[in-house]
Amino acid sequence: MAMMHMSRQMTRAIRSFGMGSPSIAPAVLLANRQQRATVRTFAKKSFAPTPEPEVQLPGEFDDDEEDYEDGGDLLDGLPSSQKRRVFALKELQEKYDNAAVDFYKEMALLQVKYQSIYTPLFDERVAIVAGTKEVGNFDVEADDEPDEGIPEFWLTALFNNEKTQSIISDRDADVLKYLTDIRSSVLTGDEHGFKLTFYFAENPYLTNATLEKTYMLEPTEDLIPVKFVGCEIDWNQGKDTTVEQVKKRVKGGKGGKAFVTETVPCDSFFKIFSPPEIPEDPSSLTEDAMMEMEDAVGMDFDVGFAVKEQVIPRAVEWFTGEIAPMDGEGEDEFYDGGDEGDGSQFDGAEDPRAMRR
């Protein structure tokens, strides 16, 4: 990847995600200042590993848009000579912003070029995992087990990544066992950002062969989400992991007590395909609603970015756990792949394939 200047936010993002530098995708410009301020507020929480100064919310801006854009009261206390220089700097900033948009467009095209190089490598990975491609001996002693590929490869890789693990429930794991591949693609043209595609083998849980999630981003130095687009999941009856059955007590029945069963939402990995919507006018939200929206947007983007930048390009290392965060004890044994001859690469850490949460 070409070297580039990284803003403070981007540096924090890299540290937060643990390794590598993010591929910065271009994005559509926000329609208005208020929404721009909103998504910057949301994104601030996603990338900051330490508490940030409080960000001014959109509703706190002066109603006079033109006055705000020109600097308004901020310039009133400056001498005329300094005001002129500030306006000159603003003109310069606008030129930079225009150049940055072109930069991100060209970077997206470069990413598309390398996607064509990565594609055959990822195709081969699918075949190796499925067991349809012959592989070398690699000085591994033979045993009596049949060669049927690597079951639950992607479930294990996702579970070993702390960003994705945090939203995988036990019920989700049963579905993700049938995941055969994950790909990312860069959006070009008027739509800027990236798309994730999850591929599933035939299974008793959902009928979709693929699930898609699109992240549209703003073309600035920072990774600012603008819009998320999910897809509809066709669940088989009773298999939807995003809801659960809850019994509630109601008045009536014998003894004045009775129970009814209600279907209510629950935490699930598959909720990323029904993403939160960023409101155009967040000033109407209550403080609690704003905090809830910030959490939802931050979590959603954290997960998508981790899948794109970490899990997909280095899936085998997430599967083995060799680049997964360590708790401390058992680190040497874990990195060595467990005790020699025990057949488990998960020694020193919970095996996600036997996970029960």
Order of alpha helices (4+ residues) and beta strands (2+ residues): alpha-alpha-alpha-alpha-alpha-alpha-alpha-beta-beta-beta-beta-beta-beta-alpha-alpha-alpha
